[in-house]
């Protein structure tokens, strides 16, 4: 009985884990390939291609603050399944929608479902994990996103090199359908019932955690810089004749994050967040500068190591710091606040850096991202480095 109470990898946890992989597989696969689709197939500019991510994240930003309360009112599993169905339909529609304006509308609608799915899946995972193993369990659950960072771009770029974009969209649709079927098998009968069922009212504290806002604001600037990698790397690789190793970039990027995670977690707990965040910012900036001057595959993949370590160290530490900035009862709101600001940073970065790419080229995009990280470094030292975590949380 004791083993059952402390076991993380139960059938329903594994189902949620795989569902989350399928959702982020589609997200990262489309983020990487849709700019190529917009430019090559729909004859749009680099700036317009950046709007495909900005529009998606805009809707996610609008909906995410409300998603926690919506889950309380309507039920987590019910909203998860309905949103997965909507996410699946949107993915199928990529096959038949060609006008760029309609494609932007489709991305906006899909972003709504993405926001609710990710909030619901993460919340259900937290409910399912035994209380004594929350830290380790949520760490494992986060790995599903890290795996998707590799699988989505790798398979997406591979498919468009050797087949068509329609085949890519069909494969993505099948994947999310499988994720939805797995979500159906998750038994929630023994989980806590919604606390506010039928009471759909909102106030500021139902949407944001005030104490987490300073950390979340820093995270939004980091996300702005990350948009240079997330939105434009595939187009940049194509320009530099590096498409053959573009998918490997994401594999190296994710491997760097996963390999360093245990060490950064231990350092965070024993020395403090500044000992992880400061080296992480520096590493991230170095990686972006390397990308700005890349000419061959060696420097390209070396940049992935620096970006992967830096991005993983900074974002994970800031997320934990956001949660630790407030009472444990408000941890869900702190997490939602963090991701709302993070999504906002990526959306603004995709749009503004898209304009930089049009006017000054992609080298300027990556140098701009590195310069912004320099600003983050200064702000962190002045504003947040003295913040004391209230509770040790494993990264």
C-alpha positions in Angstrom: 0.0 0.0 0.0 2.9 2.3 0.9 4.5 1.7 -2.5 1.2 2.6 -4.2 1.0 5.9 -2.3 4.5 7.0 -3.3 4.7 5.6 -6.9 5.0 8.3 -9.6 4.9 6.3 -12.8 1.4 5.0 -12.6 -0.7 4.3 -15.7 -2.6 7.5 -15.5 0.6 9.6 -15.0 2.2 7.9 -18.0 -0.9 8.6 -20.0 -0.8 12.3 -19.1 3.0 12.3 -19.7 2.5 11.0 -23.3 -0.5 13.3 -23.9 1.7 16.3 -23.0 4.4 15.0 -25.3 1.9 14.8 -28.2 0.6 18.4 -27.5 4.1 19.9 -27.4 5.3 17.7 -30.3 2.7 19.4 -32.5 3.5 22.8 -30.9 7.3 22.7 -31.5 7.0 20.8 -34.8 4.7 23.6 -36.2 6.7 26.4 -34.7 9.8 25.2 -36.5 8.2 24.3 -39.9 5.4 26.9 -40.3 7.8 29.8 -41.1 9.2 27.7 -43.9 5.7 26.9 -45.1 4.6 30.5 -45.0 7.7 31.7 -46.9 8.2 28.8 -49.3 4.6 27.7 -50.0 2.5 30.8 -49.3 5.1 33.4 -50.4 5.0 35.5 -47.3 7.8 37.6 -45.8 9.9 36.7 -42.8 8.0 39.3 -40.7 4.6 37.7 -41.7 6.0 34.3 -40.9 6.8 35.5 -37.4 3.1 36.4 -36.9 2.2 32.7 -37.0 3.7 32.2 -33.6 2.7 35.7 -32.3 -0.9 35.0 -33.1 -0.9 31.6 -31.5 0.7 32.9 -28.3 -1.5 36.0 -28.2 -4.6 33.9 -27.7 -2.8 31.7 -25.2 -1.8 34.9 -23.3 -5.4 36.2 -23.3 -6.8 32.9 -22.1 -4.2 31.6 -19.7 -4.9 33.9 -16.8 -8.5 32.7 -16.8 -7.7 29.0 -17.3 -7.1 28.2 -13.6 -10.5 29.5 -12.6 -12.1 27.8 -15.6 -10.7 24.4 -14.5 -12.1 25.0 -11.0 -15.6 25.8 -12.4 -15.9 23.2 -15.2 -13.6 20.4 -14.2 -10.0 19.6 -15.3 -10.5 16.4 -17.2 -13.6 17.7 -19.0 -11.8 20.8 -20.2 -8.7 18.8 -21.1 -10.6 16.5 -23.4 -12.7 19.3 -25.0 -9.5 21.3 -25.7 -7.7 18.3 -27.1 -10.6 17.8 -29.5 -10.4 21.4 -30.6 -6.5 21.2 -30.9 -6.9 18.1 -33.1 -9.5 19.8 -35.4 -7.2 22.8 -35.8 -4.3 20.6 -36.7 -6.3 18.7 -39.3 -7.4 22.1 -40.9 -3.8 23.0 -41.8 -4.2 20.5 -44.7 -7.1 22.5 -46.3 -6.5 26.2 -45.3 -4.2 28.1 -47.7 -5.0 31.9 -47.4 -2.5 33.4 -45.0 -5.2 35.4 -43.2 -7.2 32.3 -42.5 -4.0 30.5 -41.3 -3.4 33.3 -38.8 -7.0 32.9 -37.6 -6.5 29.2 -37.2 -3.3 29.7 -35.2 -5.1 32.1 -32.9 -7.9 29.6 -32.2 -5.4 26.8 -31.7 -3.6 28.9 -29.2 -6.7 29.0 -27.0 -6.9 25.3 -26.9 -3.2 25.0 -26.2 -3.4 27.3 -23.2 -6.2 25.3 -21.6 -4.6 21.9 -22.4 -1.2 22.8 -20.9 -2.8 24.3 -17.7 -5.2 21.3 -17.3 -2.6 18.6 -17.9 -0.1 20.2 -15.5 -2.7 20.6 -12.9 -3.9 17.0 -13.2 -0.4 15.8 -13.0 0.1 17.7 -9.8 -3.1 16.2 -8.4 -2.1 12.6 -9.4 1.5 12.7 -8.0 1.8 11.6 -4.4 2.1 14.5 -1.9 5.5 13.3 -0.7 7.0 13.3 -4.2 5.5 16.4 -5.8 8.9 17.9 -6.6 10.3 14.8 -8.3 7.0 14.0 -10.0 6.6 17.5 -11.5 10.2 17.4 -12.6 9.6 14.2 -14.5 6.4 15.6 -16.0 8.4 18.7 -17.3 10.7 16.3 -19.1 7.8 15.5 -21.5 8.1 19.1 -22.7 11.9 18.8 -23.0 11.5 15.6 -25.1 9.1 17.3 -27.4 11.6 20.1 -27.9 13.7 17.5 -29.7 11.1 15.2 -31.3 8.9 18.0 -32.7 11.5 20.0 -34.7 13.5 16.8 -35.6 10.6 14.9 -37.1 9.0 18.1 -38.5 12.1 19.2 -40.4 12.8 15.6 -41.5 9.3 15.2 -42.9 9.4 18.4 -45.0 12.8 17.5 -46.4 11.6 14.1 -47.7 7.9 14.6 -48.2 5.3 17.4 -48.2 3.8 19.8 -45.7 0.4 18.0 -46.0 2.1 14.8 -44.8 3.6 16.7 -41.9 0.1 18.0 -40.9 -1.4 14.5 -41.2 1.3 13.1 -38.9 0.8 15.9 -36.4 -3.0 15.2 -36.4 -2.5 11.5 -35.8 -0.1 12.3 -32.9 -2.6 14.6 -31.2 -5.4 12.1 -31.7 -3.3 9.5 -29.9 -2.7 11.9 -27.1 -6.5 12.5 -26.8 -7.2 8.8 -26.6 -4.6 8.4 -23.8 -6.2 11.3 -21.9 -9.5 9.6 -22.0 -8.0 6.7 -20.0 -7.0 8.9 -17.1 -9.2 8.1 -14.1 -10.0 11.2 -12.0 -12.7 9.8 -9.7 -10.5 9.9 -6.6 -9.1 13.4 -7.2 -10.4 16.5 -5.5 -13.6 18.0 -7.0 -13.6 21.5 -8.4 -13.6 24.1 -5.5 -15.7 26.7 -7.3 -18.0 24.6 -9.5 -20.6 26.8 -11.1 -19.1 30.1 -9.7 -17.6 31.9 -12.7 -16.4 35.2 -11.2 -13.1 36.9 -11.7 -11.0 39.5 -9.8 -7.3 40.4 -10.2 -6.0 37.9 -7.7 -7.9 35.1 -9.6 -5.8 35.9 -12.6 -2.3 37.0 -11.4 -0.1 36.6 -8.4 1.3 40.0 -7.5 4.4 38.8 -5.7 5.4 36.7 -8.7 5.2 39.6 -11.2 8.8 40.9 -10.8 10.2 37.5 -11.5 7.7 36.9 -14.3 8.7 40.2 -15.9 12.3 39.1 -16.0 11.2 35.8 -17.6 9.3 37.7 -20.3 12.6 39.4 -21.4 14.4 36.0 -21.5 11.5 34.7 -23.6 11.8 37.6 -25.9 15.4 36.6 -26.6 14.4 32.9 -26.9 12.0 33.9 -29.7 15.0 34.4 -31.9 15.7 30.6 -31.7 12.1 29.4 -31.5 10.7 31.4 -34.4 13.6 31.9 -36.8 16.2 29.2 -36.5 14.9 27.0 -39.3 14.7 29.9 -41.7 18.2 31.1 -40.6 19.6 27.6 -41.1 18.1 27.4 -44.6 19.8 30.7 -45.5 23.1 29.4 -44.1 22.7 26.1 -46.0 22.6 24.2 -42.7 19.2 22.5 -43.1 21.0 19.1 -43.0 21.9 19.7 -39.3 19.0 22.0 -38.3 17.1 19.1 -36.6 20.3 18.1 -34.8 20.4 21.6 -33.3 17.3 20.8 -31.3 18.6 17.4 -30.2 21.8 19.0 -28.9 19.8 21.9 -27.4 17.6 19.5 -25.4 20.4 17.2 -24.5 22.3 20.1 -23.0 19.2 21.1 -20.9 18.6 17.5 -19.7 22.2 16.7 -18.9 22.8 19.9 -16.8 19.4 19.7 -15.0 20.5 17.6 -12.0 23.6 19.7 -11.5 21.8 23.1 -11.7 19.1 21.8 -9.4 21.6 20.8 -6.7 23.5 24.1 -7.1 20.2 26.1 -6.8 19.3 24.2 -3.6 22.7 24.5 -1.9 24.1 27.8 -3.1 21.0 29.8 -4.2 19.3 30.8 -7.5 21.9 33.4 -8.4 24.5 30.7 -8.8 22.4 29.2 -11.6 20.7 32.2 -13.1 23.8 34.4 -13.6 25.9 31.7 -15.4 22.8 30.7 -17.4 22.2 34.2 -18.7 25.9 34.5 -19.7 25.8 31.1 -21.5 22.6 31.9 -23.3 24.0 35.2 -24.5 27.2 33.5 -25.7 25.2 31.0 -27.7 23.2 33.7 -29.4 26.3 35.6 -30.3 27.7 32.4 -31.8 24.6 32.0 -33.9 25.0 35.5 -35.2 28.4 34.6 -36.7 27.8 31.0 -37.6 29.1 29.8 -41.0 29.4 26.0 -40.5 27.8 23.1 -38.6 30.5 23.0 -35.9 29.8 26.5 -34.6 26.0 26.0 -35.2 25.9 22.9 -33.0 28.3 24.4 -30.4 25.8 27.3 -30.1 23.1 24.8 -29.3 25.0 23.6 -26.3 25.4 27.2 -24.8 21.8 28.1 -25.7 20.4 24.8 -24.2 22.3 25.1 -20.9 21.6 28.8 -20.5 17.9 28.7 -21.5 17.2 25.6 -19.4 19.1 27.0 -16.3 17.5 30.5 -16.4 13.9 29.6 -17.2 13.6 26.7 -14.8 15.2 28.7 -12.0 13.0 31.7 -12.6 9.9 29.5 -12.6 10.8 28.0 -9.2 11.7 31.5 -7.9 8.3 32.8 -9.0 6.6 30.0 -7.0 8.8 30.6 -4.0 8.0 34.3 -4.0 4.5 33.6 -2.6 2.6 31.3 -0.2 2.3 27.7 -1.2 -1.5 28.1 -1.5 -0.9 30.6 -4.4 1.6 28.5 -6.2 -0.8 27.7 -9.0 -1.5 31.4 -9.6 2.2 32.1 -9.5 2.9 29.5 -12.2 0.1 30.9 -14.4 1.5 34.4 -13.9 5.0 33.2 -14.9 3.7 31.5 -18.1 1.5 34.4 -19.1 4.5 36.8 -19.0 6.7 34.2 -20.7 4.3 33.7 -23.5 3.9 37.5 -23.9 7.7 37.7 -24.2 7.8 35.1 -27.0 4.9 36.7 -28.9 6.5 40.2 -28.8 9.9 38.7 -29.6 8.6 36.9 -32.6 6.9 40.0 -34.0 9.6 42.6 -33.2 12.6 40.4 -34.1 10.8 39.5 -37.3 10.9 43.2 -38.2 14.6 43.3 -37.3 15.2 40.3 -39.6 13.5 42.1 -42.5 15.4 45.3 -42.0 18.9 44.1 -40.8 19.1 40.4 -41.3 19.3 37.4 -38.9 22.7 38.1 -37.5 21.2 41.3 -36.0 18.3 39.2 -34.6 20.6 37.1 -32.6 22.8 40.0 -31.5 19.7 41.9 -30.4 18.7 38.8 -28.3 22.1 38.7 -26.7 22.0 42.4 -26.0 18.7 42.1 -24.3 20.1 39.3 -22.1 22.8 41.8 -21.1 20.0 44.0 -19.8 18.4 41.0 -18.0 21.7 40.4 -16.3 21.9 43.9 -15.0 18.2 44.0 -13.9 18.6 40.6 -12.1 21.6 41.8 -10.2 19.9 45.0 -9.2 16.3 43.7 -8.5 16.2 40.0 -7.8 19.6 38.6 -6.8 18.9 39.3 -3.1 15.6 37.5 -3.2 15.6 34.6 -0.7 13.7 31.5 -1.7 11.1 30.6 0.9 11.2 26.9 0.4 13.6 24.5 -1.3 12.2 23.1 -4.5 14.0 20.6 -6.6 14.6 21.6 -10.2 
